[in-house]
Amino acid sequence: MTASAFSVTASRTRAPHGSSPTARTLSSVFSVLRVPPAAVDHDAMVVLFSGPHSKVYSFGHLGTSLLVPPSHRDSALSFLYGWDTVILLPITDGSHQEVAQDVIARATSWIDSTDGTWNVALGTTTERGQIEMTVDDLAMVIGAVERLGQGPGIHRVEDMPMEIALMRSPDLAALLASRLIPLMATGAPLLETLVSYIEHGRERSNVARQLHIHPNTLDYRLRRIHELTGLSPWVPKDLQMLGAASLAARLMPEEQGESPETSVRSRSGIPRRREA
């Protein structure tokens, strides 16, 4: 590996003492010192590799040999970003789709051959000034995947624009999530039902099967969602709002021992319920 394509210095605030190794403080400072015209005029692929922090630190240079196609190894640069590894690949011939597919295939093979706890996020940039933003977007993707419990795998920025937007805008996320406080306050699995209903394409029998409930029970829960939120799961515009609100609620960070309802209330400025 050489630095012929990019020369980058990066520093980033480490996770606070005692916090989870996967916690991300996105106060990174990137200074792109030298990027030749070819790298500016064409796409650059940015790959963020995230996994058990004790292993990621030793991944660094190894990442270029594992994930980067041989044709790009001389121009790729890898560096540590907090607990993660970032790899930059200049794409000077318009082959970013082919390179992306190659990287995805290599990453999939790597994940399958190890303990399966790795996440790889991919994005592209066309200007050197966008590198920091793209890396932060990838970190947002990994953070969203972890909060949503989607498990290890390959994730692309273009597949998760709403997740990135909500992670970047916690006030907006709290505002959306607050629409579902009445559901959370019941203690019933109404939020789980709503998420399953959306993710399984509103197919009544499929959703009921996934939740292990009778279809009539599903109908009752959907009516309760309508009654409590004023938004109907059967009206497309309302369902769009419910979908955004449920995603925001699941992306909200929770303090240890804090219920989802309490978390949303505290971040949206809505007072907590008084105990009877």
C-alpha positions, 0 to 999 in steps of 0.5 A, a space after each residue: 500500500 502506498 499513499 500515492 492516491 491520497 494523503 490524509 491525517 485524521 484524529 477523532 475523539 475516543 469514546 468516553 471512559 467506561 462507555 461501550 467500545 462501539 460508541 461513536 463521538 463524531 467530532 472527527 477532524 480530517 485534513 486532506 493534505 494532497 489529492 492528485 487531480 485524478 482523484 478529485 475529478 473521479 469518484 472515490 470509494 470510501 469503505 468503513 470496516 467495523 467490528 470487535 474493537 480489539 481486532 479492528 486496530 490490527 486490521 488496518 493495512 490487512 484491510 487493503 489486501 482483504 477488501 481491495 481489488 488487486 488493481 487498486 491496492 497501490 493507490 488505496 489508503 487505510 487509516 483508523 477512525 475511532 474504533 473502526 478502519 477506513 479505506 479510501 480507493 480512487 476510482 479514475 475509470 468510471 468503474 465504481 459499480 464494478 469495484 463496489 461489487 468486488 469489495 462487497 464480494 470480498 467483504 462478504 467472504 471475509 465476514 462468512 469466514 470469521 466470527 460474523 460480527 463485522 459490519 462494512 459500510 460503503 459510500 462514494 465521493 467525487 470531491 476531496 472536501 466530501 471525504 469527511 462527510 462521507 466517512 461520517 455518513 458511513 459511521 452513521 450507517 453503522 450506528 443505525 445498523 447497531 441500534 436497529 439490531 440488523 446484525 453484521 453485513 454489508 451496508 451502502 449509504 444510498 440504501 439508508 438515507 432516512 436512517 442517516 438523516 435521523 441520526 444526524 438530526 436527533 431533535 427531528 428524530 425525537 419529534 417524530 418518535 414522540 408521535 408514538 409515545 401513546 403506544 409505548 405508554 400502554 405497555 402492549 407490543 404495539 410498536 413491535 406490531 407496527 414495525 412488523 406490519 410495515 416490514 412485511 408489506 402489510 400482508 395480514 397473514 404474514 404479519 400475524 405469522 411473524 408475530 405468532 398471533 391470530 389475524 384478528 388480534 393483529 386487526 385489534 392492535 392496528 385499530 388501537 394504533 389508529 385510536 392512540 396516534 390518530 394515524 391510520 395504518 390503512 391510509 398511505 400518508 398516515 402509514 408513511 408518518 407511522 413508518 418514519 416515527 417507528 424508525 426514529 423511535 428505534 434509532 433513539 439512544 437509550 440510557 441504561 435502565 431507561 425505557 423507550 418511552 422515557 427515552 423519547 419523552 426526555 429527548 422530545 421535551 415531553 414531561 414524564 407521566 406522573 405515577 398514580 
